[in-house]
Amino acid sequence: MVLGAVAGALAICGGAASAADYRAPRTAFGQPDLGGFWSSATLTPMTRDRRLGDRLVLTPGEVEALEKDEASQIVAGNRSTDPNAPVNAPNGLELKPSFAAAGGDVGGYNRGWLDPGHTVMRVAGQPRSSLLITKDGQVPQRKNGTSAPVNEYGGEGSRGPLGSFDNVEERPLGERCIAFGRNVGPPMLPNGFYNNDYYIVQTPGAVVIEVEMVHDVRIVPLNAKHRTDGLRPWAGDSIGWWEGDTLVVETTNFPQAQAFNGSWKSLKITERFTRTAKDRLRYRFTVSDPETWSEPWSGEYEFSPLHGVIYEYACHEGNYSLPGILAGGLKAQQTPAAAAVAAKAPGS
C-alpha cells in the first residue's frame, strides 16, 4: 500500500510538471489550438461524498473500487431488456441519482442507452473526489444561511420538484428541448447520464463551442464588451480573451430561467480553458455573486478527446411527452380532490 501511494504521488507530480512544460500547438492565425471534439464524461460527481470530508484526491484503492463497480454496472446494464416488462421493473442495476434524472431504468433508458463515463476524473494526474475544489467539495452556503436549491440550474425549483403543469412555458427548459443546463452552462458540467460531448471551433475573432445536448452553440466573441441593452440571452452574455495559452471566458446577464444554484441577476461565471497535453484540455470555472455568496468559489476538470464526432441531437422529433405531460396534469386537476384544493385556493 505504501509503495502504491508513493507511485501515485510520483505520477501526480510528473503529471503536473509535464502539464506546466507543455506548449499547445497553434492555429493558422497564432492562437493556442483548443479545437476539436472533446468529452467531459466521468464518474466524478460535482459535489463530494460528505464521508470524504476535505479530501480532494482519492486513494488508488478507492479509484480501483469505483471503476471496477462501474465496469460491472456496464455489463449488467447491457443485458437484453424484456420487452414485456412493466414500467419501472427492476433491472438489477444500482439506480444512480443521475440515471433517475434521465429516466432511470424506464423502458429505453436502461443502461444500454446511457453513457455517463467509466473512469474517475483526473486533473494534473490526480484522481478527484469532486469537480468542486471548495474545501469540503460542496456549494458554499448562501449569505442568508440557506443551502443551494435542489435544482442546480433553472428558475423552476421554487415551484416544487415537478414544476407547474399550467402551460408549456412553465415546464423545465430541458423538458422543452430549449437547453440542458448542466451541459451548456456556464459552467459546463457533466450531466451524469449521456452526451457529455463538445466541439470547439476557433476563428480570429470568436471561439464557438457546440454542445451535443440539444445542439446548443455558445459563441464567444473575443476582446468584446458585455451588452448593456438589458437583454439576457440563453446561456448568458459571454465574452473572451487570451491570457497566455489560456482562453478566459466571462459570462454575465443570465436569464432567470437559467439561474445557477439560485443565482442569476448578479451572477458572473469565469471559465478558463487551457490545453495541457495532446489529449487533455483543462477547464476551470469560478462562480461569483456578491449578493448570494460571501466569496467566489470554483471547480475544475479536464476534457479528454472524443473518439468520434457529434451527430444531430433530435430532441423533439416524434416526441409526444410534452402534450402528454400537460394532458396528465389537466386530468389530475379534474379529480374531485384536485377540484376541492383549487376551490380553496386564493382568488378562486
C-alpha positions as CSV (number, residue, x, y, z in Angstrom):
1,M,0.0,0.0,0.0
2,V,2.9,2.4,0.9
3,L,4.6,1.6,-2.4
4,G,1.3,2.2,-4.3
5,A,0.8,5.5,-2.6
6,V,4.4,6.6,-3.4
7,A,3.9,5.6,-7.0
8,G,0.7,7.5,-7.2
9,A,2.3,10.6,-5.7
10,L,5.2,10.4,-8.2
11,A,2.6,10.1,-11.1
12,I,0.8,13.1,-9.8
13,C,4.0,15.2,-9.6
14,G,5.1,14.0,-13.0
15,G,1.7,14.9,-14.5
16,A,1.7,18.4,-13.0
17,A,5.3,19.0,-14.3
18,S,4.5,17.8,-17.8
19,A,1.4,20.0,-17.9
20,A,3.4,23.0,-16.9
21,D,6.0,22.3,-19.6
22,Y,3.5,21.6,-22.3
23,R,3.1,24.2,-25.1
24,A,-0.2,23.9,-27.1
25,P,0.0,23.8,-30.9
26,R,-1.0,27.0,-32.7
27,T,-3.8,27.6,-35.1
28,A,-3.0,29.1,-38.5
29,F,-3.7,32.6,-37.0
30,G,-1.5,32.1,-34.0
31,Q,-3.9,31.2,-31.1
32,P,-3.3,28.2,-28.8
33,D,-5.3,25.4,-30.5
34,L,-8.2,24.2,-28.4
35,G,-10.2,22.9,-31.3
36,G,-11.6,19.5,-31.9
37,F,-14.1,17.1,-30.3
38,W,-13.9,16.7,-26.5
39,S,-15.8,14.8,-23.8
40,S,-16.3,15.5,-20.1
41,A,-17.9,12.2,-19.2
42,T,-16.7,11.0,-15.8
43,L,-17.7,9.1,-12.7
44,T,-16.6,12.0,-10.5
45,P,-19.6,14.0,-9.2
46,M,-19.8,17.7,-9.0
47,T,-20.1,17.7,-5.1
48,R,-18.1,15.4,-2.9
49,D,-19.3,12.4,-0.9
50,R,-19.5,14.0,2.6
51,R,-17.9,10.9,4.1
52,L,-14.6,12.0,2.4
53,G,-14.5,15.3,4.3
54,D,-11.8,17.6,2.9
55,R,-10.1,15.0,0.7
56,L,-10.0,16.2,-2.9
57,V,-7.8,13.4,-4.1
58,L,-8.9,9.7,-3.9
59,T,-6.6,6.8,-3.0
60,P,-5.6,4.3,-5.6
61,G,-7.8,1.7,-3.8
62,E,-10.8,4.0,-3.9
63,V,-10.3,4.6,-7.6
64,E,-10.0,0.9,-8.4
65,A,-13.2,0.1,-6.5
66,L,-15.2,2.9,-8.2
67,E,-14.0,1.9,-11.7
68,K,-14.5,-1.8,-11.1
69,D,-18.0,-1.2,-9.9
70,E,-18.8,0.9,-13.0
71,A,-17.5,-1.9,-15.2
72,S,-19.8,-4.4,-13.6
73,Q,-22.7,-2.0,-14.0
74,I,-22.0,-1.7,-17.7
75,V,-22.0,-5.5,-18.1
76,A,-25.3,-5.8,-16.1
77,G,-26.9,-2.9,-17.9
78,N,-26.2,-4.2,-21.3
79,R,-28.2,-7.4,-20.8
80,S,-31.2,-7.9,-23.0
81,T,-34.3,-6.0,-21.9
82,D,-37.6,-7.9,-21.6
83,P,-40.0,-6.0,-23.9
84,N,-42.9,-7.2,-21.8
85,A,-41.6,-6.0,-18.5
86,P,-43.8,-3.4,-16.7
87,V,-42.7,0.2,-16.4
88,N,-40.1,0.7,-13.7
89,A,-39.5,-3.0,-13.4
90,P,-36.2,-3.6,-11.5
91,N,-33.3,-4.4,-13.9
92,G,-30.7,-5.3,-11.3
93,L,-28.9,-2.0,-11.6
94,E,-27.9,0.4,-8.9
95,L,-30.0,3.4,-9.8
96,K,-27.8,6.4,-9.6
97,P,-29.4,9.8,-9.0
98,S,-28.2,11.0,-12.4
99,F,-29.8,7.9,-14.0
100,A,-33.0,8.7,-12.3
101,A,-32.9,12.2,-13.7
102,A,-32.6,10.7,-17.2
103,G,-35.5,8.3,-16.7
104,G,-33.6,5.7,-14.7
105,D,-34.5,2.1,-15.7
106,V,-37.6,3.1,-17.5
107,G,-38.0,1.5,-21.0
108,G,-35.4,2.7,-23.4
109,Y,-33.4,4.4,-20.7
110,N,-31.8,1.2,-19.3
111,R,-28.0,1.2,-19.1
112,G,-27.6,0.3,-22.8
113,W,-28.7,3.9,-23.7
114,L,-26.6,5.7,-21.0
115,D,-23.0,6.7,-21.2
116,P,-22.1,8.6,-18.0
117,G,-18.3,7.9,-18.2
118,H,-16.5,4.9,-16.8
119,T,-13.4,6.5,-15.1
120,V,-12.6,8.8,-12.3
121,M,-11.7,12.4,-13.3
122,R,-8.0,13.1,-13.2
123,V,-6.7,16.7,-13.0
124,A,-2.9,17.0,-13.4
125,G,-2.9,13.3,-12.8
126,Q,-4.8,13.5,-9.5
127,P,-7.9,11.3,-9.2
128,R,-10.5,13.7,-7.9
129,S,-13.3,13.1,-5.4
130,S,-15.4,16.0,-6.7
131,L,-15.3,18.6,-9.5
132,L,-15.7,21.4,-7.0
133,I,-12.4,22.4,-5.3
134,T,-14.0,24.1,-2.3
135,K,-12.6,22.8,1.0
136,D,-15.4,20.4,1.6
137,G,-16.3,19.8,-2.1
138,Q,-19.8,21.4,-1.6
139,V,-21.5,24.5,-2.9
140,P,-20.9,27.2,-0.1
141,Q,-23.8,28.3,2.0
142,R,-25.6,31.4,0.8
143,K,-25.4,34.7,2.7
144,N,-28.8,34.2,4.2
145,G,-27.6,30.9,5.7
146,T,-29.6,28.6,3.4
147,S,-28.2,25.9,1.2
148,A,-28.4,25.9,-2.6
149,P,-31.7,24.9,-4.2
150,V,-32.3,21.3,-5.1
151,N,-32.2,22.2,-8.8
152,E,-28.7,23.4,-9.7
153,Y,-30.0,25.1,-12.9
154,G,-33.2,26.8,-13.7
155,G,-35.8,29.0,-12.1
156,E,-38.4,26.4,-11.7
157,G,-37.2,24.8,-8.5
158,S,-39.3,27.1,-6.3
159,R,-42.5,25.6,-7.8
160,G,-41.8,22.2,-6.4
161,P,-39.9,19.2,-7.8
162,L,-42.3,18.7,-10.7
163,G,-42.9,22.4,-11.5
164,S,-46.2,23.7,-12.9
165,F,-48.5,21.9,-15.4
166,D,-50.5,25.0,-16.2
167,N,-48.9,25.7,-19.6
168,V,-46.0,24.6,-21.8
169,E,-43.8,27.7,-20.9
170,E,-43.8,26.7,-17.3
171,R,-42.2,23.3,-17.9
172,P,-38.4,23.0,-17.4
173,L,-36.1,24.1,-20.2
174,G,-34.6,20.6,-20.7
175,E,-38.0,19.0,-21.0
176,R,-38.9,21.6,-23.7
177,C,-35.6,20.9,-25.5
178,I,-34.5,24.5,-25.2
179,A,-31.4,24.0,-23.1
180,F,-29.9,21.4,-20.8
181,G,-28.4,23.5,-18.1
182,R,-25.6,21.2,-16.9
183,N,-24.1,20.7,-20.3
184,V,-24.4,24.1,-22.0
185,G,-23.7,26.1,-18.8
186,P,-21.8,28.0,-17.9
187,P,-20.4,26.4,-16.0
188,M,-20.3,23.4,-18.4
189,L,-20.7,20.3,-16.2
190,P,-21.1,16.6,-17.0
191,N,-24.7,15.5,-16.6
192,G,-24.1,12.0,-15.3
193,F,-26.0,10.1,-17.9
194,Y,-25.1,10.7,-21.6
195,N,-24.0,13.1,-24.4
196,N,-21.3,14.9,-22.5
197,D,-19.6,15.9,-25.7
198,Y,-18.4,19.2,-27.3
199,Y,-16.9,20.5,-30.5
200,I,-14.7,23.6,-30.3
201,V,-14.1,25.7,-33.4
202,Q,-11.8,28.8,-33.4
203,T,-11.7,31.9,-35.6
204,P,-9.5,35.0,-35.2
205,G,-12.5,36.9,-33.6
206,A,-14.5,34.2,-31.8
207,V,-14.5,30.8,-30.2
208,V,-17.5,28.6,-30.9
209,I,-18.5,25.7,-28.6
210,E,-21.0,23.2,-29.9
211,V,-22.8,21.3,-27.2
212,E,-24.1,17.8,-28.1
213,M,-27.2,18.1,-25.8
214,V,-29.9,19.9,-27.8
215,H,-27.2,21.1,-30.2
216,D,-26.7,24.3,-28.2
217,V,-24.0,26.5,-29.6
218,R,-22.1,29.0,-27.5
219,I,-20.5,31.8,-29.5
220,V,-17.8,33.7,-27.5
221,P,-16.6,36.9,-29.2
222,L,-13.0,37.8,-28.4
223,N,-11.9,41.1,-27.0
224,A,-15.5,42.4,-26.9
225,K,-17.6,44.1,-24.2
226,H,-20.7,42.9,-22.4
227,R,-24.0,44.1,-23.7
228,T,-25.7,47.0,-22.0
229,D,-29.2,46.8,-23.5
230,G,-30.7,44.8,-20.6
231,L,-31.3,41.6,-22.7
232,R,-30.4,38.3,-21.0
233,P,-29.8,35.7,-23.8
234,W,-29.9,31.9,-23.2
235,A,-26.6,30.8,-21.5
236,G,-25.9,34.5,-20.6
237,D,-23.7,37.0,-22.3
238,S,-20.1,35.6,-22.9
239,I,-17.0,37.5,-23.9
240,G,-13.5,36.1,-24.1
241,W,-9.8,36.9,-24.3
242,W,-6.5,35.2,-24.2
243,E,-4.1,35.2,-21.2
244,G,-1.1,33.5,-22.5
245,D,-2.1,30.0,-23.5
246,T,-5.4,30.2,-21.6
247,L,-8.7,31.2,-23.0
248,V,-10.7,33.2,-20.4
249,V,-14.5,33.5,-20.9
250,E,-16.5,35.8,-18.7
251,T,-20.3,35.4,-18.6
252,T,-22.9,37.8,-17.1
253,N,-26.5,38.7,-17.9
254,F,-28.0,35.3,-17.2
255,P,-31.8,34.9,-17.7
256,Q,-33.7,34.0,-14.6
257,A,-34.8,30.7,-16.2
258,Q,-31.2,29.6,-16.2
259,A,-30.3,30.6,-12.6
260,F,-27.4,28.6,-11.2
261,N,-27.8,27.4,-7.6
262,G,-30.5,30.2,-7.2
263,S,-28.2,33.0,-8.6
264,W,-28.8,34.9,-11.8
265,K,-29.3,38.7,-11.5
266,S,-25.7,39.5,-10.3
267,L,-24.1,36.2,-11.3
268,K,-20.8,36.2,-13.0
269,I,-19.0,33.0,-14.1
270,T,-15.4,33.0,-15.3
271,E,-14.2,30.0,-17.2
272,R,-10.6,29.1,-18.2
273,F,-9.7,26.7,-21.0
274,T,-6.0,25.5,-21.1
275,R,-4.6,22.8,-23.4
276,T,-2.3,20.9,-21.0
277,A,-1.4,17.9,-23.2
278,K,-2.2,16.5,-26.6
279,D,-5.1,14.6,-25.1
280,R,-6.1,16.9,-22.2
281,L,-8.0,20.3,-22.1
282,R,-8.2,21.7,-18.6
283,Y,-11.4,23.5,-17.7
284,R,-11.7,25.7,-14.6
285,F,-14.7,27.8,-13.6
286,T,-15.2,30.4,-10.8
287,V,-18.7,31.4,-9.6
288,S,-19.2,34.9,-8.2
289,D,-22.3,36.7,-6.9
290,P,-21.7,39.1,-4.0
291,E,-25.4,39.2,-3.3
292,T,-25.5,35.4,-2.8
293,W,-22.1,34.2,-1.6
294,S,-19.5,35.8,0.6
295,E,-16.7,35.0,-1.8
296,P,-16.2,33.3,-5.2
297,W,-15.9,29.5,-5.4
298,S,-14.5,27.2,-8.1
299,G,-14.4,23.8,-9.7
300,E,-12.3,22.2,-12.4
301,Y,-11.9,19.1,-14.6
302,E,-10.1,18.0,-17.7
303,F,-11.7,17.2,-21.1
304,S,-10.5,14.1,-22.9
305,P,-10.7,13.5,-26.6
306,L,-13.9,12.3,-28.1
307,H,-13.1,9.4,-30.4
308,G,-15.6,10.3,-33.0
309,V,-17.8,13.2,-34.0
310,I,-21.0,14.8,-32.8
311,Y,-24.2,13.9,-34.6
312,E,-27.6,15.5,-34.7
313,Y,-29.4,15.6,-31.4
314,A,-33.1,15.4,-32.4
315,C,-34.6,16.2,-29.1
316,H,-38.2,16.7,-30.0
317,E,-38.6,14.7,-33.3
318,G,-41.6,12.4,-32.8
319,N,-41.7,13.3,-29.1
320,Y,-45.2,13.3,-27.6
321,S,-44.2,13.6,-24.0
322,L,-44.8,17.3,-23.5
323,P,-48.5,17.3,-24.6
324,G,-48.9,14.0,-22.6
325,I,-47.5,15.7,-19.5
326,L,-49.8,18.7,-19.8
327,A,-52.8,16.5,-20.5
328,G,-52.0,14.3,-17.5
329,G,-51.7,17.5,-15.3
330,L,-55.0,18.7,-16.6
331,K,-56.6,15.3,-15.9
332,A,-55.2,15.3,-12.4
333,Q,-56.7,18.7,-11.7
334,Q,-60.1,17.4,-12.7
335,T,-60.3,14.8,-10.0
336,P,-62.6,15.6,-7.0
337,A,-59.6,16.0,-4.6
338,A,-57.8,18.4,-7.0
339,A,-61.0,20.4,-7.6
340,A,-61.5,20.8,-3.8
341,V,-58.0,22.1,-3.4
342,A,-58.5,24.5,-6.3
343,A,-61.7,25.8,-4.9
344,K,-60.0,26.7,-1.6
345,A,-57.1,28.5,-3.4
346,P,-56.9,32.3,-3.0
347,G,-58.7,34.1,-5.8
348,S,-60.8,31.1,-6.8
